[in-house]
C-alpha cells in the first residue's frame, strides 16, 4: 500500500484534536484492514467494495507472505461492509452508497493521512 501501516504517528492526530475525534480514529485505525482502507481511499477517492476487498486482501497476503484464499477475501469484504466503511462514514471521512456498494467521495483529514505516514 506504499507505506508501513503498522504504526501511527499519534502526534499528528493530537495536533488536530479540534477537527478529528482522536479516540474514535485511534480505535478505528487499530485494525490493519482499516488502516489499509484509509490508505487505499486516500489514493483512490472513489472505489467499489469489491476493489477495496481485493486491495486489502492482497495487502494482507503480502504482509503475511501467504497466498490469499477466497474465504480470506470474503472475510475482509464482510468486515469492510459491516464495520470499516460504516465507521469511516460515521466519522464523515467517506460517502458510501450502499445500493451500488461504492465509496463515492473521500474526505480523509490530513491529520489522519499524516498519522499513517502516507506521503503524497
C-alpha positions, 0 to 999 in steps of 0.5 A: 500500500506504499507505506508501513501501516503498522504504526501511527504517528499519534502526534499528528492526530493530537495536533488536530484534536479540534477537527478529528475525534482522536479516540474514535480514529485511534480505535478505528485505525487499530485494525490493519484492514482499516488502516489499509482502507484509509490508505487505499481511499486516500489514493483512490477517492472513489472505489467499489467494495469489491476493489477495496476487498481485493486491495486489502486482501492482497495487502494482507497476503503480502504482509503475511507472505501467504497466498490469499484464499477466497474465504480470506477475501470474503472475510475482509469484504464482510468486515469492510461492509459491516464495520470499516466503511460504516465507521469511516462514514460515521466519522464523515471521512467517506460517502458510501452508497450502499445500493451500488456498494461504492465509496463515492467521495473521500474526505480523509483529514490530513491529520489522519493521512499524516498519522499513517505516514502516507506521503503524497 
